[in-house]
């Protein structure tokens, strides 16, 4: 059963580490298989400085242009697995672990010295029916992910729900790329249980 709550005071914390963990070595192996493929610069250049780029794994059905393949289209109703996911056996396993309706899934890379400026994604809150999940693949101590002016420290292989309808910004002040697997899910009973267990 899908859960689409009315907009109201948040039920869940702005950050929750879910009770799911994945193998950082296998995540990185899949990433290394894909690094030769073209990454697409994020389509909202006013929101960042440096290199913030995306590699699509799942995207709206019928999307063929690289920008459309990385766009989390809020009007799309059907999503399909792409060729990058077919070349990524462990990422395929990771996505299969989510027993909820899944929309877009992509890898998001922030290179050293790059910054994502503070912004809010108005529709990304579990209370409003959609949860964005982050699974770090590569990171470093110089990454600052700030949500509501508080740092979120995320280790490779950990799984996080972040309420990104709130103010957030990211800076990579280290020497290694920060790459996250980012998954957009619709709320259902399973995901609600995951969030409540994390809380």
N, C-alpha and C positions, 0 to 999 in steps of 0.2 A: 504494500500500500504506500503510495506517495504521500508525503506530508508537505503541505504548502501553508504554513502558518500566516496569519495576518501580521503586518508590520506593527511591532510593539516594542516594549523594552526587551533587550536581549535576554534570552534564556541561558546562553552559554558564554563562557569567558571569551575574551578576544583572542586567546591562544590556548590550544589544548594539544598535548602530545598524546596521540592515539596509541592504543595497545597493539600496535603492529610495527614490526621491525624487519628490515630487509638487508641482505648481505652486501656490504659496501664494496667488496672486491668484485662480485658479479655485476653490480650496477656499473662500476667503472669499466669493466670489460666490455659491456654493451656500448657504453659511451664511446670507448676507443674505436669500436667497429664503425661508429657513425661519424667520427670527427672528420673524415675525408669529405663527407657530404656537405652541401651548401647550407649554411645557416642564413636565416633572413633577419635583417635588422628589424627591431620592433617598429610597428607602424605609427607610434605616437612619439615623434622625435622631441617634442617639447617637454616630455616627461623624463628625459634622461640626458646624461652627458657621457660620451665615450662609446663603448660597444655593449649594447644590450640586445642580444639576438636570440632567435627562436628556431627550434627544429621540431616540426609537427610529427606527432605519432598518431593521433586521432583528430578528425576534423569534420566539419559539416559536409554531409553528403553532397556531391556535385562540385565541391570546391576544387579548382585546378590551378588557379593563380597562386604563387607563393604567399602573397599577403592574405588571400582568402583562407589559405590552409593554416595560417597561424592565428587568425582572427577568432576570438571566442564569440561567435555570433549569437546574441541573446534571442534572436527570432528563429534560429534553426531548431528543427524538431528531430532530425535524423543525423546520426554521426557514424562514420565508418573508420575502420583501421586503415592506416596508410602503409606505404612500402617501408618506411623507416621502422615501424613497429614489427613488420614481418622479418626484418633483419636483426631483431633484438629479442632473443629467446627469453632472457631473464626479465626484461621490461614487460614482456607479454605475461609472464607469470605474476609479476607485481600487480598489473592492472586486473588480472583475474581474481586477485585476493579481495577486491572491493565488490561486495555483494549489494550493489546499489546502481541505479541508472547512471551511466557515465556519459558525459558529453565530450568536450575537448580534452586532449592530453598532449603535452608537449614538453620538450626540454627547453629550459630558459637559462641562458648563459650571460653572466656579467663578468667582463674581463677586468684584470687588475687596473686600478685607477679610475674605473667607471662608477657612475652614480645614478641611481634611480631617484628622481626628485619626489618630494612628498606629494602624495595624492591619495584619493580614495576611490574605490571601485563600488559604486553605489548599490549594486545588486548582489554583492558577494557576501552573504550572511546566511548561516544555517537557519536562523529564525525566519528568513524570507524564502526558504526553499532551496537555496543553492549553497554548497560548501566547496571552497577551494582548498585542496590538499597539497602540501609541499613535502617532497621527499628529497633531501639533499643527496647529491651524488659526489660532487667535489666541493670543498669549501676550505677556508683557512681562518686562522685567528683574527685576521684583519677585516673580516666581513662584519659589517654592522647592519643588522636588520632591525629597524626601529618601528614598532607598532604602538601607537598612542604614546610616543616618546619614551618607550621602555624597550630595552634590547631583548630580542628573541635569539637565544643561542641554540642552533640546530646542528646536530652531528650527522655525518653521512649514514644513511640507512634508517634514520628515525623518520617518523610520520607525524605531520602536524596539520591540524586545522587552524587556519588563521582567519579572523573576521576582517576581511580586507575592505569592507565598506567603511571601516575606520581609517584614520590617517596613518600612512606608513611610508617609509623611505628605506633605501638600501644603499650602502657604499661598500665597494670592494677595495680596501686599503692594503690588501696583501699582495702576494706575488704569484698566486695561482688563480685560475678561473674559478668562479663560483657557478656551478651548474645544478639546478634543481629539476626534478620531475614534478610538473605541476598538473594537477588533475581537477577538472570541474565535475562535481557530482551533484545529482539531485537528491534531496533528503528522502529517506525512507526509514522503515522501522530499524533495519540493520545499522544504518549510519547513525541514527539517533542513539541506539544502544552503544555504539563506539564512542560517541561524544559524551554520553553520560558516564561510561566507564572511565574515560579520561579525566572527567571532572572529579 
